[in-house]
Amino acid sequence: MLRLAFTEAKKQALEHERFHHPHARVRRKMEVLWLKSQGLAHQEIARLAGVGGKTMRSYFQEYVEGGIGRLKDLHFRQPQGELMAHQETIEAYFRDHPPASINEALAAITELTGLTRSPTQVRFFLKEKCRLKRLKTGVLPAKADNEVQAAFKKNTSNRVWLKRKRASARCSL
């Protein structure tokens, strides 16, 4: 069984961090330790904090091993895909040769790395992991024929953009 001793400074630090730390999991850890510092029983602490007994004991163990600083450490499992090993190569290639479509990007990635992924996975990888943006493309108009435009403007039947003349007749009541 762990015997935990809390100084007055540590109690105040726990009380402050249980409300002001930016991450909710750290706030919960601080809450559990603060309740322990108040002398509550383990069953009562687990009930009030909404954690299981094993979780509560792991928080106590973290505190014993490293104090309040250890409680602030967050270690989430973040698996890395096989494409992440080739990220630099893929980014460099696509900066020099931007693909016209996701299917073209998929073919290039397969050729570069030998890994086959779905279009959705390739789109997510390029957008979120490589921070590449899709290029906006548009159609440029063909060069205008000046003679045809001049003939069009001179034709009176085509002048729909001119202002209409106001009626000169007045209404009388």
Salt bridges, closest charged atoms under 4 A:
GLU17 OE2 - LYS72 NZ 3.51
GLU31 OE1 - ARG18 NH1 2.80
GLU44 OE2 - ARG47 NH2 2.55
GLU62 OE1 - LYS29 NZ 3.13
GLU65 OE1 - ARG70 NH1 2.60
GLU82 OE1 - ARG117 NH2 2.84
GLU91 OE1 - ARG95 NH2 3.69
